[in-house]
Structure formats: structure tokens, C-alpha cells
Amino acid sequence: MARPMDVAPGRPITLPESGLGRGWEPAAVFVLTLLLLACGLVTLYSASSVLALRQHLPDTYYVLRQAAGAGFGLVLMIGCAAVPYSWWDRVAWPLLWASVALLLVVVLPGTEAIAPKINGARRWLRVGVTLQPSELAKIAVIVWTASIAVKKARQDHFKRLSLGLGPFFLIWGLLLLPVVLEPDLSTACLIAMLGLLIVFAAGARPSHFLFLGVLAVPFLMNQLAVGFRADRVAAFLNPASDPAGAGFQVRQSLVALGSGGLTGVGFGMGRQKFGFLPEAHNDFIFAMVGEEWGLLGVLFLAALFAAIILVGFRIAGRAPDLFGELLAIGVTNLIALQAVLHMAVGLGLVPTTGLALPLVSYGRSNLVVTMVAMGILMSVARAAPGRKRTRA
């Protein structure tokens, strides 16, 4: 007769080492990132090839540029994963001030030679390579807010508005004002939401959010009531009011999604990229996925993002300290907010924002920053998930 020790393990069963750190979470983040990146490059080639040919460029022009950015981003992602996440606490202030300086260069008079106006906005620096400083600002806000929030939580400052949430708004304002002036209100709102979610997780009082939110309403209403933003809001509320103008992109996006059916029209067979859907390779690439890969392709893409979000919050919950937790929360929210808002725009559920779909849309600044963020998340995940947790 077999003894109990012959049929049952003598100690708990554990998953093998992933090679990227203890536990399976770092490997999961790495694999999910590569899967989304592969989906993005395939979709991007189909969505951008016609545009490239119309510009008298090779059909692979945009996808090769994106692939080069992906290669650079992969190196940075692996490097960030190898660096202990506590290093980011030491560079929080320099990273913040560097972001503010770059954003000011973009909007100040006299810098048009390196920060030209493109499509009515000044958002890019051309200094040998093209950079979008507002993308770096996303990482800066996550790192700086997490760093300061830990100190505020340790000193129990969140009980008072003047010591807790108030100082964050002053520093965030320095960063967000140039972004609004570019103008890029959607990115400014995204950055603000990233900061707010981090300090909320750190223990800020909901009543303080409500009070400051009420104060921000007049500013937001003023920004949404003028220019192209007012047209977009009006088109969202009544898509038939301007079908050939502000409502054109969303209507064509819905046509693309609807024509895809269950399995799509097939890779490369989409019709909306032939000039019907502007920015098909960028702001509305989700619609291209729906047209060429159908509902199944959309669900697969959504499942990949959902998996990254779930793993990200799991990493946050297992982080060794509060700083690691807040970093993981910030990075996970960065992916979640951009993905959800991009898809919602494509489905006509929110006004057009111009936010990229992480790891999928064309844009090397966004791609590299997203991959750096994934490296930070992997670094937190590698930090001994079984260790005793300290809150601060």
C-alpha cells in the first residue's frame, strides 16, 4: 500500500523560474507586449501601405519606421526591466523637470524651426529625430507622483487638502499647461487622470477630488466650447449634424467595423484605408482591425489588453512596497486608459480624442514610451513577489 508521501508532494508546488525574475508575471508581461506589438505591425502595414504609395514612398515605409522604433523600445524595455524599480524614485524630480523643459521648447515663440506646427498643433520636436515630449510627460507624471505620494502617505498629509492633494495640482499644472497650449487637451486630461488615480490609490480623500473637480469644471467647459473641440462634441451628440465634417471619421470608423462582420474581409482587403478613413494607421487603427479581422480579431485584441491590465494590477498587489505598487498602478492605468478610450472613440462611444492604441497605432514616441512603461512593470514584478509587503 502506497504511503501518503508517495502520492502527495511534501511541499507546496511552485511555478518554475521564468528567466525574467521570480514568478510568471514578468514573462507574461513580456509575451503579451510582443503579441500586441506583432498584431500592431501586421495591422499597421495593411493600414499604411496605401497612404505610403500615395506619398510616393515604398509601401513598407511606415511599418519599417515603426519596426525600428520597436527595436529601440525593446532594448529600453529589457534595460528598464533589469534596473531595480527603486532607481526611478531617485530620478523622479530630474525626469519631471526635463519633461517640463522639453514641453516649453515645443510651445515657446521662436522655436518653430525645431518645433513646427503640423495640422494646426505644435506637439513635436525635430532634432535629428522626431520626438513628442508629451509622451515622456506620461512616464514623468507616473514616476514623480508615485514618489511624492509615498512621502505624503508616510507623513499622513492626505488628510489635509493644503498638504496632500493641493501641492500635486500645482506641479501637475506646470506640466499640463504647455500640453494644453500645443493644443492637446486629450493628452493633458489623460496625464491628469494618471496622476489622480495614483494619489487616490495612495490614500487621498475622495472629498478633496470632488472639491477640486468642481473647480476644474469651468476650465474644461471653456476648452470644450471653442474651435474644433466644440465641433467634435456636437458631432458626438448628434452624428448626423455634420456627417462630412467633424462626424466624418467616426461614421467611417463605424462603417469599417460593421463591414468586418464576424471574421473580417481579410488581411489587406480593407477598403476604408483608401482615403475613406483619415488616420487609419493611427487614431483609428482599431477600426482597421475590425474591418479586416472582424469581431473575432477585435475580441482577441481586447483580450490581450485585458490580460495586460489584469497582470498589471496583480503585480501592483504583490509589490514589495508602496512605491512599487503605485508605479505598477500608474503603468497599468496608462495602458488601460489609452486602450479603452481609443476603442471607445472607434465605436462612437466618446468624442474623438486622438489617443493612440498602445503598441498598435503608428507613432514611435508613443511606442517607445509604452515599452519603457512595460519594462518598469516587469521590474516591479521581478522584485521578490513572495517577500513580506511593507506599505511605505
URGIVEN-V622347 format. One record per backbone hydrogen bond with DSSP energy under -1.0 kcal/mol. NH is the residue of the N-H (numbers start at 0). CO is the residue of the C=O. Records with the same first field share a line. If there is no record, write none. Layout:
BEGIN
NH: CO  CO
END
This chain:
BEGIN
5: 2
6: 3
7: 3
17: 20
27: 23
28: 24
29: 25
30: 26
31: 27
32: 28
33: 29
34: 30
35: 31
36: 32
37: 33
38: 34
39: 35
40: 36
41: 37
42: 38
43: 39
44: 40
45: 41
46: 42
47: 43
48: 44
51: 47
52: 48
53: 49
54: 50
55: 52
56: 51
60: 57
63: 59
64: 60
65: 61
66: 62
67: 63
68: 64
69: 65
70: 66
71: 67
72: 68
73: 69
74: 70
75: 71
76: 72
77: 73
78: 74
79: 75
80: 76
81: 77
82: 78
86: 83
87: 84
94: 90
95: 91
96: 92
97: 93
98: 94
99: 95
100: 96
101: 97
102: 98
103: 99
104: 100
105: 101
106: 102
107: 103
110: 107
113: 110
114: 110
117: 120
120: 117
121: 181
124: 130
125: 113
126: 128
130: 124
134: 131
136: 132
139: 135
140: 136
141: 137
142: 138
143: 139
144: 140
145: 141
146: 142
147: 143
148: 144
149: 145
150: 146
151: 147
152: 148
153: 149
154: 150
156: 151
159: 156
163: 159
165: 160
168: 164
169: 165
170: 166
171: 167
172: 168
173: 169
174: 170
175: 171
176: 172
179: 175
180: 176
183: 178
187: 183
188: 184
189: 185
190: 186
191: 187
192: 188
193: 189
194: 190
195: 191
196: 192
197: 193
198: 194
199: 195
200: 196
201: 197
203: 198
208: 204
209: 205
210: 206
211: 207
212: 208
213: 209
214: 210
215: 211
219: 215
220: 216
221: 217
222: 218
223: 219
229: 225
230: 226
231: 227
232: 228
233: 229
234: 230
235: 231
236: 232
237: 233
240: 237
244: 241
246: 241
247: 244
250: 246
251: 247
252: 248
253: 249
254: 250
255: 251
256: 252
257: 253
258: 254
263: 259
264: 290
265: 291
268: 265
273: 270
274: 272
276: 271
281: 278
283: 278
284: 281
288: 284
289: 285
290: 286
291: 287
292: 288
294: 260
295: 261
296: 292
297: 293
298: 294
299: 295
300: 296
301: 297
302: 298
303: 299
304: 300
305: 301
306: 302
307: 303
308: 304
309: 305
310: 306
311: 307
312: 308
313: 309
314: 310
315: 311
316: 312
317: 313
324: 320
325: 321
326: 322
327: 323
328: 324
329: 325
330: 326
331: 327
332: 328
333: 329
334: 330
335: 331
336: 332
337: 333
338: 334
339: 335
340: 336
341: 337
342: 338
343: 339
344: 340
345: 341
346: 342
347: 344
348: 343
359: 356
360: 356
361: 280
366: 362
367: 363
368: 364
369: 365
370: 366
371: 367
372: 368
373: 369
374: 370
375: 371
376: 372
377: 373
378: 374
379: 375
380: 376
381: 377
382: 379
383: 381
386: 383
389: 319
END
